[in-house]
Amino acid sequence: MDWGTELWDQFEVLERHTQWGLDLLDRYVKFVKERTEVEQAYAKQLRFSQQQSFVQILQEVNDFAGQRELVAENLSVRVCLELTKYSQEMKQERKMHFQEGRRAQQQLENGFKQLENSKRKFERDCREAEKAAQTAERLDQDINATKADVEKAKQQAHLRSHMAEESKNEYAAQLQRFNRDQAHFYFSQMPQIFDLQDMDERRATRLGAGYGLLSEAELEVVPIIAKCLEGMKVAANAVDPKNDSHVLIELHKSGFARPGDVEFEDFSQPMNRAPSDSSLGTPSDGRPELRGPGRSRTKRWPFGKKNKTVVTEDFSHLPPEQQRKRLQQQLEERSRELQKEVDQREALKKMKDVYEKTPQMGDPASLEPQIAETLSNIERLKLEVQKYEAWLAEAESRVLSNRGDSLSRHARPPDPPASAPPDSSSNSASQDTKESSEEPPSEESQDTPIYTEFDEDFEEEPTSPIGHCVAIYHFEGSSEGTISMAEGEDLSLMEEDKGDGWTRVRRKEGGEGYVPTSYLRVTLN
């Protein structure tokens, strides 16, 4: 069954049906375009600013938004653009078919009009011939009519009869031509013109494929979106209030020792009372104890008014712990800059060697200013590194002295600075620093090490790795307690970063020490 055979007389119906199909195609394209705009707007709303406490969830939301953008892009390219282009092609093809159909229909109508004209002419000529014959017969029977009138009437009748015969022949020929054209129109032209059926079926097939693309665009991102949602769930379960409290402590602890008891200040000295051992706040030698305002303010910092601080290069305006962290950050930055300058100098030297061997590639002398500038930067950065190392050592000793005996209660090494990562030797150095700053201990305390518990814990047998890590950058472990590593080297993770910027690792060929955490990509077991 095809349209040209079964629907030969439903031209208007086919015209309305094909127009409906194209309208449906255009409506679907409009729907997908609006859906694309919604997806893009949805994706933009999901990309709100990241905050530190929501980093992991925002990363998943960011990936989720990316998948929504991918859906919008797929719908726009694979559905909207393709179907819009296809719709234009269908409209052109439909226009061509209907132009041919109207042209053939107009030709058939013109043939029918010619047939009707020849038919009416034949009918008119027949009536005129019959009328002329009756007139001639009447005159022939009329005795009063002259012979000339009779002959004239007979000639007129004969002429009319001849004209009727010609009209008959013309009508017959026109009828035969019209029947032939009509048969050609309905049995040859219309089936070809009504190839609209194939066009409409192709349109319906393509539209069905467009329906499928809508669901495929969603199905393609479902696995990744599921992973994003699962990642959000994992992030929600990973909230650790205790760890957050520890992080807050590490971020804001000042490193000051706790203030002692408030001493009694005796304002009755001018009363010339006899001093005695029971006098509060009065030493046995009779002299009033002097207490500087600076000391009380230092001890009572959390309760005193904070004057406007002057920012210094060594961060001495900060509490000891904060000063140590800032100095450590500055030292790491200077070390990275120094390594970058060293690498640049090596690259310039290699380029100079190449220029010297192949002068056509460039002038070696043109690199001298850059090499000189690099050497100047290296010297400057080395001096800055030494300066920050000295300041960091002072800050570290100040922190250790403020901690007092509390160090003996910790089972982990102290926070390692950039220039002096923690190890047993640094512990003993810190012990010497502390001991030299305090009163000489008793004989019993001299025989027993102050940090016996700490040293025993640190000198335990090596534990099994808690993960592995990969070196992102090269690091030269020149300081005591550190270990060198090459870029891309696989290492065993022995101890996580405790918030001080250092991580303890073990190399495959042996050797264990601290390296900067920022130089590693860590994966826990």
Secondary structure, 3 states (H helix, E strand, C coil): CCHHHHCCCCHHHHHHHHHHHHHHHHHHHHHHHHHHHHHHHHHHHHCCCCCHHHHHHHHHHHHHHHHHHHHHHHHHHHHHHHHHHHHHHHHHHHHHHHHHHHHHHHHHHHHHHHHHHHHHHHHHHHHHHHHHHHHHHHHHHCCCCCHHHHHHHHHHHHHHHHHHHHHHHHHHHHHHHHHHHHHHHHHHHHHHHCCHHHHHHHHHHHHHHHHHHHHHHHHHHHHHHHHHHHHHHHHHHCCCHHHHHHHHHHHHCCCCCCCCCCCCCCCCHHHCCCCCCCCCCCCCCCCCCCCCHHHHHHHCHHHCCCCCCCCCCCCCCCCHHHHHHHHHHHHHHHHHHHHHHHHHHHHHHHHHHHHHHCHHHCCHHHHHHHHHHHHHHHHHHHHHHHHHHHHHHHHHHHHHHHHHHHHHHCCCCCCCCCCCCCCHHHHHHHHHHHHHHCCCCCHHHHHCCCCHHHHHHHCCCCCCCCEEEEECCCECCCCCCECCECCCCEEEEEECCCCCCEEEEECCCCCEEEEEHHHEEEEEC
